Amino acid sequence: MIAGFPANFQYEPGMAVADGDLVMVQGRYTGWGPKPMIAASSG
């Protein structure tokens, strides 16, 4: 999957928040689509 990303693809980490065993990580993706994307994942 990573090899298929455009050469200008970038990930900029934002913040990480934890509460006990729950963690959320947020970041910004550029170069993957026409506009930058902000994404958050938790686990």
mmCIF entry with sequence, helices, sheets and N, C-alpha, C, O atoms, coordinates in Angstrom:
data_MODEL
# 
_entry.id   MODEL 
# 
_entity.id                         1 
_entity.type                       polymer 
_entity.pdbx_number_of_molecules   1 
# 
_entity_poly.entity_id                      1 
_entity_poly.type                           'polypeptide(L)' 
_entity_poly.nstd_linkage                   no 
_entity_poly.nstd_monomer                   no 
_entity_poly.pdbx_seq_one_letter_code       MIAGFPANFQYEPGMAVADGDLVMVQGRYTGWGPKPMIAASSG 
_entity_poly.pdbx_seq_one_letter_code_can   MIAGFPANFQYEPGMAVADGDLVMVQGRYTGWGPKPMIAASSG 
_entity_poly.pdbx_strand_id                 A 
# 
loop_
_entity_poly_seq.entity_id 
_entity_poly_seq.num 
_entity_poly_seq.mon_id 
_entity_poly_seq.hetero 
1 1  MET n 
1 2  ILE n 
1 3  ALA n 
1 4  GLY n 
1 5  PHE n 
1 6  PRO n 
1 7  ALA n 
1 8  ASN n 
1 9  PHE n 
1 10 GLN n 
1 11 TYR n 
1 12 GLU n 
1 13 PRO n 
1 14 GLY n 
1 15 MET n 
1 16 ALA n 
1 17 VAL n 
1 18 ALA n 
1 19 ASP n 
1 20 GLY n 
1 21 ASP n 
1 22 LEU n 
1 23 VAL n 
1 24 MET n 
1 25 VAL n 
1 26 GLN n 
1 27 GLY n 
1 28 ARG n 
1 29 TYR n 
1 30 THR n 
1 31 GLY n 
1 32 TRP n 
1 33 GLY n 
1 34 PRO n 
1 35 LYS n 
1 36 PRO n 
1 37 MET n 
1 38 ILE n 
1 39 ALA n 
1 40 ALA n 
1 41 SER n 
1 42 SER n 
1 43 GLY n 
# 
_struct_asym.id          A 
_struct_asym.entity_id   1 
# 
_struct_conf.conf_type_id            HELX_P 
_struct_conf.id                      HELX_P1 
_struct_conf.pdbx_PDB_helix_id       AA1 
_struct_conf.beg_label_comp_id       ILE 
_struct_conf.beg_label_asym_id       A 
_struct_conf.beg_label_seq_id        2 
_struct_conf.pdbx_beg_PDB_ins_code   ? 
_struct_conf.end_label_comp_id       GLY 
_struct_conf.end_label_asym_id       A 
_struct_conf.end_label_seq_id        4 
_struct_conf.pdbx_end_PDB_ins_code   ? 
_struct_conf.beg_auth_comp_id        ILE 
_struct_conf.beg_auth_asym_id        A 
_struct_conf.beg_auth_seq_id         2 
_struct_conf.end_auth_comp_id        GLY 
_struct_conf.end_auth_asym_id        A 
_struct_conf.end_auth_seq_id         4 
_struct_conf.pdbx_PDB_helix_class    5 
_struct_conf.details                 ? 
_struct_conf.pdbx_PDB_helix_length   3 
# 
_struct_conf_type.id          HELX_P 
_struct_conf_type.criteria    ? 
_struct_conf_type.reference   ? 
# 
_struct_sheet.id               AA1 
_struct_sheet.type             ? 
_struct_sheet.number_strands   3 
_struct_sheet.details          ? 
# 
loop_
_struct_sheet_order.sheet_id 
_struct_sheet_order.range_id_1 
_struct_sheet_order.range_id_2 
_struct_sheet_order.offset 
_struct_sheet_order.sense 
AA1 1 2 ? anti-parallel 
AA1 2 3 ? anti-parallel 
# 
loop_
_struct_sheet_range.sheet_id 
_struct_sheet_range.id 
_struct_sheet_range.beg_label_comp_id 
_struct_sheet_range.beg_label_asym_id 
_struct_sheet_range.beg_label_seq_id 
_struct_sheet_range.pdbx_beg_PDB_ins_code 
_struct_sheet_range.end_label_comp_id 
_struct_sheet_range.end_label_asym_id 
_struct_sheet_range.end_label_seq_id 
_struct_sheet_range.pdbx_end_PDB_ins_code 
_struct_sheet_range.beg_auth_comp_id 
_struct_sheet_range.beg_auth_asym_id 
_struct_sheet_range.beg_auth_seq_id 
_struct_sheet_range.end_auth_comp_id 
_struct_sheet_range.end_auth_asym_id 
_struct_sheet_range.end_auth_seq_id 
AA1 1 GLN A 10 ? ASP A 19 ? GLN A 10 ASP A 19 
AA1 2 LEU A 22 ? THR A 30 ? LEU A 22 THR A 30 
AA1 3 MET A 37 ? SER A 42 ? MET A 37 SER A 42 
# 
loop_
_atom_site.group_PDB 
_atom_site.id 
_atom_site.type_symbol 
_atom_site.label_atom_id 
_atom_site.label_alt_id 
_atom_site.label_comp_id 
_atom_site.label_asym_id 
_atom_site.label_entity_id 
_atom_site.label_seq_id 
_atom_site.pdbx_PDB_ins_code 
_atom_site.Cartn_x 
_atom_site.Cartn_y 
_atom_site.Cartn_z 
_atom_site.occupancy 
_atom_site.B_iso_or_equiv 
_atom_site.pdbx_formal_charge 
_atom_site.auth_seq_id 
_atom_site.auth_comp_id 
_atom_site.auth_asym_id 
_atom_site.auth_atom_id 
_atom_site.pdbx_PDB_model_num 
ATOM 1   N N  . MET A 1 1  ? 0.822  -1.193 0.000  1.00 0.00 ? 1  MET A N  1 
ATOM 2   C CA . MET A 1 1  ? 0.000  0.000  0.000  1.00 0.00 ? 1  MET A CA 1 
ATOM 3   C C  . MET A 1 1  ? 0.870  1.262  0.000  1.00 0.00 ? 1  MET A C  1 
ATOM 4   O O  . MET A 1 1  ? 0.604  2.194  -0.759 1.00 0.00 ? 1  MET A O  1 
ATOM 5   N N  . ILE A 1 2  ? 1.884  1.297  0.826  1.00 0.00 ? 2  ILE A N  1 
ATOM 6   C CA . ILE A 1 2  ? 2.740  2.487  0.929  1.00 0.00 ? 2  ILE A CA 1 
ATOM 7   C C  . ILE A 1 2  ? 3.429  2.774  -0.411 1.00 0.00 ? 2  ILE A C  1 
ATOM 8   O O  . ILE A 1 2  ? 3.555  3.935  -0.802 1.00 0.00 ? 2  ILE A O  1 
ATOM 9   N N  . ALA A 1 3  ? 3.867  1.752  -1.102 1.00 0.00 ? 3  ALA A N  1 
ATOM 10  C CA . ALA A 1 3  ? 4.555  1.949  -2.381 1.00 0.00 ? 3  ALA A CA 1 
ATOM 11  C C  . ALA A 1 3  ? 3.658  2.622  -3.410 1.00 0.00 ? 3  ALA A C  1 
ATOM 12  O O  . ALA A 1 3  ? 4.163  3.245  -4.343 1.00 0.00 ? 3  ALA A O  1 
ATOM 13  N N  . GLY A 1 4  ? 2.337  2.512  -3.264 1.00 0.00 ? 4  GLY A N  1 
ATOM 14  C CA . GLY A 1 4  ? 1.405  3.110  -4.209 1.00 0.00 ? 4  GLY A CA 1 
ATOM 15  C C  . GLY A 1 4  ? 1.105  4.572  -3.945 1.00 0.00 ? 4  GLY A C  1 
ATOM 16  O O  . GLY A 1 4  ? 0.422  5.206  -4.748 1.00 0.00 ? 4  GLY A O  1 
ATOM 17  N N  . PHE A 1 5  ? 1.596  5.132  -2.837 1.00 0.00 ? 5  PHE A N  1 
ATOM 18  C CA . PHE A 1 5  ? 1.336  6.545  -2.532 1.00 0.00 ? 5  PHE A CA 1 
ATOM 19  C C  . PHE A 1 5  ? 2.135  7.446  -3.459 1.00 0.00 ? 5  PHE A C  1 
ATOM 20  O O  . PHE A 1 5  ? 3.224  7.067  -3.890 1.00 0.00 ? 5  PHE A O  1 
ATOM 21  N N  . PRO A 1 6  ? 1.622  8.629  -3.776 1.00 0.00 ? 6  PRO A N  1 
ATOM 22  C CA . PRO A 1 6  ? 2.369  9.573  -4.603 1.00 0.00 ? 6  PRO A CA 1 
ATOM 23  C C  . PRO A 1 6  ? 3.657  10.023 -3.905 1.00 0.00 ? 6  PRO A C  1 
ATOM 24  O O  . PRO A 1 6  ? 3.770  9.934  -2.683 1.00 0.00 ? 6  PRO A O  1 
ATOM 25  N N  . ALA A 1 7  ? 4.605  10.495 -4.674 1.00 0.00 ? 7  ALA A N  1 
ATOM 26  C CA . ALA A 1 7  ? 5.893  10.946 -4.127 1.00 0.00 ? 7  ALA A CA 1 
ATOM 27  C C  . ALA A 1 7  ? 5.733  12.110 -3.158 1.00 0.00 ? 7  ALA A C  1 
ATOM 28  O O  . ALA A 1 7  ? 6.558  12.277 -2.259 1.00 0.00 ? 7  ALA A O  1 
ATOM 29  N N  . ASN A 1 8  ? 4.680  12.925 -3.323 1.00 0.00 ? 8  ASN A N  1 
ATOM 30  C CA . ASN A 1 8  ? 4.494  14.090 -2.458 1.00 0.00 ? 8  ASN A CA 1 
ATOM 31  C C  . ASN A 1 8  ? 3.639  13.784 -1.231 1.00 0.00 ? 8  ASN A C  1 
ATOM 32  O O  . ASN A 1 8  ? 3.250  14.706 -0.514 1.00 0.00 ? 8  ASN A O  1 
ATOM 33  N N  . PHE A 1 9  ? 3.335  12.508 -0.971 1.00 0.00 ? 9  PHE A N  1 
ATOM 34  C CA . PHE A 1 9  ? 2.534  12.131 0.191  1.00 0.00 ? 9  PHE A CA 1 
ATOM 35  C C  . PHE A 1 9  ? 3.297  12.438 1.474  1.00 0.00 ? 9  PHE A C  1 
ATOM 36  O O  . PHE A 1 9  ? 4.481  12.123 1.592  1.00 0.00 ? 9  PHE A O  1 
ATOM 37  N N  . GLN A 1 10 ? 2.604  13.062 2.444  1.00 0.00 ? 10 GLN A N  1 
ATOM 38  C CA . GLN A 1 10 ? 3.213  13.354 3.735  1.00 0.00 ? 10 GLN A CA 1 
ATOM 39  C C  . GLN A 1 10 ? 2.220  13.087 4.852  1.00 0.00 ? 10 GLN A C  1 
ATOM 40  O O  . GLN A 1 10 ? 1.014  13.274 4.688  1.00 0.00 ? 10 GLN A O  1 
ATOM 41  N N  . TYR A 1 11 ? 2.744  12.645 5.993  1.00 0.00 ? 11 TYR A N  1 
ATOM 42  C CA . TYR A 1 11 ? 1.955  12.511 7.211  1.00 0.00 ? 11 TYR A CA 1 
ATOM 43  C C  . TYR A 1 11 ? 2.586  13.414 8.259  1.00 0.00 ? 11 TYR A C  1 
ATOM 44  O O  . TYR A 1 11 ? 3.783  13.319 8.529  1.00 0.00 ? 11 TYR A O  1 
ATOM 45  N N  . GLU A 1 12 ? 1.785  14.282 8.843  1.00 0.00 ? 12 GLU A N  1 
ATOM 46  C CA . GLU A 1 12 ? 2.255  15.162 9.903  1.00 0.00 ? 12 GLU A CA 1 
ATOM 47  C C  . GLU A 1 12 ? 1.535  14.769 11.190 1.00 0.00 ? 12 GLU A C  1 
ATOM 48  O O  . GLU A 1 12 ? 0.325  14.965 11.300 1.00 0.00 ? 12 GLU A O  1 
ATOM 49  N N  . PRO A 1 13 ? 2.263  14.213 12.170 1.00 0.00 ? 13 PRO A N  1 
ATOM 50  C CA . PRO A 1 13 ? 1.596  13.831 13.405 1.00 0.00 ? 13 PRO A CA 1 
ATOM 51  C C  . PRO A 1 13 ? 1.054  15.052 14.133 1.00 0.00 ? 13 PRO A C  1 
ATOM 52  O O  . PRO A 1 13 ? 1.673  16.116 14.129 1.00 0.00 ? 13 PRO A O  1 
ATOM 53  N N  . GLY A 1 14 ? -0.092 14.890 14.748 1.00 0.00 ? 14 GLY A N  1 
ATOM 54  C CA . GLY A 1 14 ? -0.709 15.974 15.502 1.00 0.00 ? 14 GLY A CA 1 
ATOM 55  C C  . GLY A 1 14 ? -0.572 15.716 16.984 1.00 0.00 ? 14 GLY A C  1 
ATOM 56  O O  . GLY A 1 14 ? 0.472  15.987 17.578 1.00 0.00 ? 14 GLY A O  1 
ATOM 57  N N  . MET A 1 15 ? -1.626 15.192 17.580 1.00 0.00 ? 15 MET A N  1 
ATOM 58  C CA . MET A 1 15 ? -1.577 14.936 19.014 1.00 0.00 ? 15 MET A CA 1 
ATOM 59  C C  . MET A 1 15 ? -1.967 13.498 19.321 1.00 0.00 ? 15 MET A C  1 
ATOM 60  O O  . MET A 1 15 ? -2.632 12.819 18.539 1.00 0.00 ? 15 MET A O  1 
ATOM 61  N N  . ALA A 1 16 ? -1.525 13.071 20.488 1.00 0.00 ? 16 ALA A N  1 
ATOM 62  C CA . ALA A 1 16 ? -1.920 11.764 21.014 1.00 0.00 ? 16 ALA A CA 1 
ATOM 63  C C  . ALA A 1 16 ? -2.495 12.008 22.400 1.00 0.00 ? 16 ALA A C  1 
ATOM 64  O O  . ALA A 1 16 ? -1.914 12.737 23.204 1.00 0.00 ? 16 ALA A O  1 
ATOM 65  N N  . VAL A 1 17 ? -3.636 11.396 22.674 1.00 0.00 ? 17 VAL A N  1 
ATOM 66  C CA . VAL A 1 17 ? -4.319 11.550 23.952 1.00 0.00 ? 17 VAL A CA 1 
ATOM 67  C C  . VAL A 1 17 ? -4.584 10.153 24.502 1.00 0.00 ? 17 VAL A C  1 
ATOM 68  O O  . VAL A 1 17 ? -5.023 9.263  23.773 1.00 0.00 ? 17 VAL A O  1 
ATOM 69  N N  . ALA A 1 18 ? -4.314 9.965  25.794 1.00 0.00 ? 18 ALA A N  1 
ATOM 70  C CA . ALA A 1 18 ? -4.547 8.667  26.412 1.00 0.00 ? 18 ALA A CA 1 
ATOM 71  C C  . ALA A 1 18 ? -5.357 8.836  27.687 1.00 0.00 ? 18 ALA A C  1 
ATOM 72  O O  . ALA A 1 18 ? -5.191 9.803  28.431 1.00 0.00 ? 18 ALA A O  1 
ATOM 73  N N  . ASP A 1 19 ? -6.241 7.867  27.920 1.00 0.00 ? 19 ASP A N  1 
ATOM 74  C CA . ASP A 1 19 ? -7.015 7.802  29.152 1.00 0.00 ? 19 ASP A CA 1 
ATOM 75  C C  . ASP A 1 19 ? -7.096 6.328  29.527 1.00 0.00 ? 19 ASP A C  1 
ATOM 76  O O  . ASP A 1 19 ? -7.910 5.582  28.983 1.00 0.00 ? 19 ASP A O  1 
ATOM 77  N N  . GLY A 1 20 ? -6.253 5.920  30.451 1.00 0.00 ? 20 GLY A N  1 
ATOM 78  C CA . GLY A 1 20 ? -6.171 4.491  30.786 1.00 0.00 ? 20 GLY A CA 1 
ATOM 79  C C  . GLY A 1 20 ? -5.609 3.715  29.617 1.00 0.00 ? 20 GLY A C  1 
ATOM 80  O O  . GLY A 1 20 ? -4.528 4.035  29.122 1.00 0.00 ? 20 GLY A O  1 
ATOM 81  N N  . ASP A 1 21 ? -6.332 2.690  29.166 1.00 0.00 ? 21 ASP A N  1 
ATOM 82  C CA . ASP A 1 21 ? -5.858 1.893  28.029 1.00 0.00 ? 21 ASP A CA 1 
ATOM 83  C C  . ASP A 1 21 ? -6.469 2.339  26.706 1.00 0.00 ? 21 ASP A C  1 
ATOM 84  O O  . ASP A 1 21 ? -6.325 1.643  25.701 1.00 0.00 ? 21 ASP A O  1 
ATOM 85  N N  . LEU A 1 22 ? -7.148 3.483  26.684 1.00 0.00 ? 22 LEU A N  1 
ATOM 86  C CA . LEU A 1 22 ? -7.720 4.036  25.448 1.00 0.00 ? 22 LEU A CA 1 
ATOM 87  C C  . LEU A 1 22 ? -6.806 5.149  24.939 1.00 0.00 ? 22 LEU A C  1 
ATOM 88  O O  . LEU A 1 22 ? -6.488 6.082  25.677 1.00 0.00 ? 22 LEU A O  1 
ATOM 89  N N  . VAL A 1 23 ? -6.386 5.049  23.678 1.00 0.00 ? 23 VAL A N  1 
ATOM 90  C CA . VAL A 1 23 ? -5.464 6.022  23.075 1.00 0.00 ? 23 VAL A CA 1 
ATOM 91  C C  . VAL A 1 23 ? -6.042 6.508  21.760 1.00 0.00 ? 23 VAL A C  1 
ATOM 92  O O  . VAL A 1 23 ? -6.571 5.715  20.981 1.00 0.00 ? 23 VAL A O  1 
ATOM 93  N N  . MET A 1 24 ? -5.944 7.823  21.505 1.00 0.00 ? 24 MET A N  1 
ATOM 94  C CA . MET A 1 24 ? -6.378 8.426  20.242 1.00 0.00 ? 24 MET A CA 1 
ATOM 95  C C  . MET A 1 24 ? -5.181 9.176  19.650 1.00 0.00 ? 24 MET A C  1 
ATOM 96  O O  . MET A 1 24 ? -4.513 9.945  20.340 1.00 0.00 ? 24 MET A O  1 
ATOM 97  N N  . VAL A 1 25 ? -4.923 8.938  18.361 1.00 0.00 ? 25 VAL A N  1 
ATOM 98  C CA . VAL A 1 25 ? -3.830 9.607  17.656 1.00 0.00 ? 25 VAL A CA 1 
ATOM 99  C C  . VAL A 1 25 ? -4.421 10.360 16.477 1.00 0.00 ? 25 VAL A C  1 
ATOM 100 O O  . VAL A 1 25 ? -5.233 9.811  15.732 1.00 0.00 ? 25 VAL A O  1 
ATOM 101 N N  . GLN A 1 26 ? -4.023 11.607 16.302 1.00 0.00 ? 26 GLN A N  1 
ATOM 102 C CA . GLN A 1 26 ? -4.545 12.478 15.244 1.00 0.00 ? 26 GLN A CA 1 
ATOM 103 C C  . GLN A 1 26 ? -3.385 12.924 14.377 1.00 0.00 ? 26 GLN A C  1 
ATOM 104 O O  . GLN A 1 26 ? -2.280 13.133 14.878 1.00 0.00 ? 26 GLN A O  1 
ATOM 105 N N  . GLY A 1 27 ? -3.621 13.073 13.078 1.00 0.00 ? 27 GLY A N  1 
ATOM 106 C CA . GLY A 1 27 ? -2.586 13.540 12.170 1.00 0.00 ? 27 GLY A CA 1 
ATOM 107 C C  . GLY A 1 27 ? -3.186 14.108 10.894 1.00 0.00 ? 27 GLY A C  1 
ATOM 108 O O  . GLY A 1 27 ? -4.384 13.982 10.639 1.00 0.00 ? 27 GLY A O  1 
ATOM 109 N N  . ARG A 1 28 ? -2.328 14.735 10.099 1.00 0.00 ? 28 ARG A N  1 
ATOM 110 C CA . ARG A 1 28 ? -2.740 15.364 8.845  1.00 0.00 ? 28 ARG A CA 1 
ATOM 111 C C  . ARG A 1 28 ? -2.022 14.680 7.688  1.00 0.00 ? 28 ARG A C  1 
ATOM 112 O O  . ARG A 1 28 ? -0.810 14.467 7.728  1.00 0.00 ? 28 ARG A O  1 
ATOM 113 N N  . TYR A 1 29 ? -2.792 14.338 6.657  1.00 0.00 ? 29 TYR A N  1 
ATOM 114 C CA . TYR A 1 29 ? -2.262 13.710 5.450  1.00 0.00 ? 29 TYR A CA 1 
ATOM 115 C C  . TYR A 1 29 ? -2.361 14.698 4.290  1.00 0.00 ? 29 TYR A C  1 
ATOM 116 O O  . TYR A 1 29 ? -3.420 15.283 4.063  1.00 0.00 ? 29 TYR A O  1 
ATOM 117 N N  . THR A 1 30 ? -1.283 14.884 3.569  1.00 0.00 ? 30 THR A N  1 
ATOM 118 C CA . THR A 1 30 ? -1.302 15.714 2.366  1.00 0.00 ? 30 THR A CA 1 
ATOM 119 C C  . THR A 1 30 ? -0.718 14.909 1.207  1.00 0.00 ? 30 THR A C  1 
ATOM 120 O O  . THR A 1 30 ? 0.124  14.032 1.401  1.00 0.00 ? 30 THR A O  1 
ATOM 121 N N  . GLY A 1 31 ? -1.181 15.226 -0.002 1.00 0.00 ? 31 GLY A N  1 
ATOM 122 C CA . GLY A 1 31 ? -0.686 14.542 -1.190 1.00 0.00 ? 31 GLY A CA 1 
ATOM 123 C C  . GLY A 1 31 ? -1.410 13.255 -1.510 1.00 0.00 ? 31 GLY A C  1 
ATOM 124 O O  . GLY A 1 31 ? -1.013 12.547 -2.435 1.00 0.00 ? 31 GLY A O  1 
ATOM 125 N N  . TRP A 1 32 ? -2.461 12.927 -0.776 1.00 0.00 ? 32 TRP A N  1 
ATOM 126 C CA . TRP A 1 32 ? -3.202 11.687 -0.996 1.00 0.00 ? 32 TRP A CA 1 
ATOM 127 C C  . TRP A 1 32 ? -4.471 11.944 -1.795 1.00 0.00 ? 32 TRP A C  1 
ATOM 128 O O  . TRP A 1 32 ? -4.996 11.029 -2.431 1.00 0.00 ? 32 TRP A O  1 
ATOM 129 N N  . GLY A 1 33 ? -4.961 13.149 -1.772 1.00 0.00 ? 33 GLY A N  1 
ATOM 130 C CA . GLY A 1 33 ? -6.169 13.531 -2.490 1.00 0.00 ? 33 GLY A CA 1 
ATOM 131 C C  . GLY A 1 33 ? -6.071 14.996 -2.861 1.00 0.00 ? 33 GLY A C  1 
ATOM 132 O O  . GLY A 1 33 ? -5.010 15.600 -2.703 1.00 0.00 ? 33 GLY A O  1 
ATOM 133 N N  . PRO A 1 34 ? -7.139 15.573 -3.344 1.00 0.00 ? 34 PRO A N  1 
ATOM 134 C CA . PRO A 1 34 ? -7.094 16.965 -3.775 1.00 0.00 ? 34 PRO A CA 1 
ATOM 135 C C  . PRO A 1 34 ? -6.938 17.958 -2.631 1.00 0.00 ? 34 PRO A C  1 
ATOM 136 O O  . PRO A 1 34 ? -6.479 19.079 -2.850 1.00 0.00 ? 34 PRO A O  1 
ATOM 137 N N  . LYS A 1 35 ? -7.314 17.567 -1.407 1.00 0.00 ? 35 LYS A N  1 
ATOM 138 C CA . LYS A 1 35 ? -7.204 18.457 -0.239 1.00 0.00 ? 35 LYS A CA 1 
ATOM 139 C C  . LYS A 1 35 ? -6.557 17.697 0.904  1.00 0.00 ? 35 LYS A C  1 
ATOM 140 O O  . LYS A 1 35 ? -6.651 16.471 0.966  1.00 0.00 ? 35 LYS A O  1 
ATOM 141 N N  . PRO A 1 36 ? -5.894 18.417 1.819  1.00 0.00 ? 36 PRO A N  1 
ATOM 142 C CA . PRO A 1 36 ? -5.358 17.749 3.010  1.00 0.00 ? 36 PRO A CA 1 
ATOM 143 C C  . PRO A 1 36 ? -6.484 17.094 3.810  1.00 0.00 ? 36 PRO A C  1 
ATOM 144 O O  . PRO A 1 36 ? -7.619 17.570 3.812  1.00 0.00 ? 36 PRO A O  1 
ATOM 145 N N  . MET A 1 37 ? -6.148 15.988 4.494  1.00 0.00 ? 37 MET A N  1 
ATOM 146 C CA . MET A 1 37 ? -7.128 15.292 5.333  1.00 0.00 ? 37 MET A CA 1 
ATOM 147 C C  . MET A 1 37 ? -6.602 15.235 6.756  1.00 0.00 ? 37 MET A C  1 
ATOM 148 O O  . MET A 1 37 ? -5.409 15.026 6.981  1.00 0.00 ? 37 MET A O  1 
ATOM 149 N N  . ILE A 1 38 ? -7.501 15.421 7.716  1.00 0.00 ? 38 ILE A N  1 
ATOM 150 C CA . ILE A 1 38 ? -7.207 15.224 9.126  1.00 0.00 ? 38 ILE A CA 1 
ATOM 151 C C  . ILE A 1 38 ? -7.880 13.919 9.525  1.00 0.00 ? 38 ILE A C  1 
ATOM 152 O O  . ILE A 1 38 ? -9.062 13.709 9.253  1.00 0.00 ? 38 ILE A O  1 
ATOM 153 N N  . ALA A 1 39 ? -7.131 13.061 10.162 1.00 0.00 ? 39 ALA A N  1 
ATOM 154 C CA . ALA A 1 39 ? -7.693 11.772 10.568 1.00 0.00 ? 39 ALA A CA 1 
ATOM 155 C C  . ALA A 1 39 ? -7.314 11.470 12.002 1.00 0.00 ? 39 ALA A C  1 
ATOM 156 O O  . ALA A 1 39 ? -6.249 11.871 12.470 1.00 0.00 ? 39 ALA A O  1 
ATOM 157 N N  . ALA A 1 40 ? -8.175 10.773 12.686 1.00 0.00 ? 40 ALA A N  1 
ATOM 158 C CA . ALA A 1 40 ? -7.924 10.327 14.052 1.00 0.00 ? 40 ALA A CA 1 
ATOM 159 C C  . ALA A 1 40 ? -8.258 8.849  14.140 1.00 0.00 ? 40 ALA A C  1 
ATOM 160 O O  . ALA A 1 40 ? -9.224 8.381  13.536 1.00 0.00 ? 40 ALA A O  1 
ATOM 161 N N  . SER A 1 41 ? -7.451 8.118  14.896 1.00 0.00 ? 41 SER A N  1 
ATOM 162 C CA . SER A 1 41 ? -7.749 6.708  15.112 1.00 0.00 ? 41 SER A CA 1 
ATOM 163 C C  . SER A 1 41 ? -7.594 6.417  16.601 1.00 0.00 ? 41 SER A C  1 
ATOM 164 O O  . SER A 1 41 ? -6.799 7.049  17.297 1.00 0.00 ? 41 SER A O  1 
ATOM 165 N N  . SER A 1 42 ? -8.350 5.473  17.059 1.00 0.00 ? 42 SER A N  1 
ATOM 166 C CA . SER A 1 42 ? -8.276 5.103  18.473 1.00 0.00 ? 42 SER A CA 1 
ATOM 167 C C  . SER A 1 42 ? -8.201 3.599  18.596 1.00 0.00 ? 42 SER A C  1 
ATOM 168 O O  . SER A 1 42 ? -8.567 2.854  17.686 1.00 0.00 ? 42 SER A O  1 
ATOM 169 N N  . GLY A 1 43 ? -7.728 3.186  19.718 1.00 0.00 ? 43 GLY A N  1 
ATOM 170 C CA . GLY A 1 43 ? -7.633 1.761  19.948 1.00 0.00 ? 43 GLY A CA 1 
ATOM 171 C C  . GLY A 1 43 ? -7.257 1.457  21.357 1.00 0.00 ? 43 GLY A C  1 
ATOM 172 O O  . GLY A 1 43 ? -7.132 0.289  21.724 1.00 0.00 ? 43 GLY A O  1 
# 
